[in-house]
Amino acid sequence: MKLITYTYQGASTWGAVVGDGVIELGSRLPAVAGVAGLLGAGTATFAAARSLLEQTPADYPQSAVALLRPVPHPRRSSASA
């Protein structure tokens, strides 16, 4: 599953690349706050996202979106180097 954050027609959202297309997940999983939210979600939420990707045709071609940072505001690690 290749998760992306992107803009499409001026609106920012997130989703996944499937083949040459993009499936928008932001409106389909409204309780999940973007890529970071999905990565931190439980297995049931992740399974729901995977199921959507298997059953949903692409919303638009990948060439129609402008990619952004996958996690726009990453949390900083508190671990010392």
N, C-alpha and C positions, 0 to 999 in steps of 0.2 A: 504494500500500500504506500503510494507516494503522496504524502500530504503536502498541501501548498496553501499559502496565504497569497491573495492576489486582488487586483482590481479588475472589474469588468464594467464597462460603460460608466465609469466614475464612482462606482461603489466598491468598497473593500469588503471582502468576505474570505471564506476558506473552504477548502474542499480537497479533492483528490484527483490525480491524473490517472485516467484509465485509457490505455492505448494512446491515441492522438487527441483525446477529448478530456474535458474537465467535468466532474460531477460536483455541483455545489452542495456542501453539507451544512453550511451555516443555518439555513432556514429549515433544513430537514432534521437537524439535531439542535434545537434552540436552547436546550439546557446545557450544552457544551460550549465553553468559551474558547473557541478556536483550536488550533493545532495543539497548543500546550495543554488545553483542557482535555482533549481527547487522549493525549499521551498519558495524562495523569488520571484518567478515568478508570473505573473498574472494568473487569473483563466483559460484563454484560453490555456496557456502553460500547466498548470496542467491537464486540460481536455484532451489535446493531449497526454500527457504521460499516463493517465488512459486508453485512447482508445487503445494506442499501447499495453498496458499490457493485455487488453481484447482480442486483435486480434492476438497476436504474440505468437507462441510456445516458450518454453524455449530454450535458446541458448546452455545451458549446465547444468549439475546437480550442485546443490549447493555444493556438496562435492568436486567439481573440482576447487573451488575458495578459495582464502585465504582472509578472511575479514580484512579490514583496518578500521580506524576510519571513521565513516560516513561522518564527516566534517573534513578533514585533518588539516585545518588551520582556526579554528573558530575565528570569530571576538570577541574581548573582549567588554563586555558591559561597557558603560560609566556611568552607574547608580551606585550610592554609596550604600553600604550595611548598 
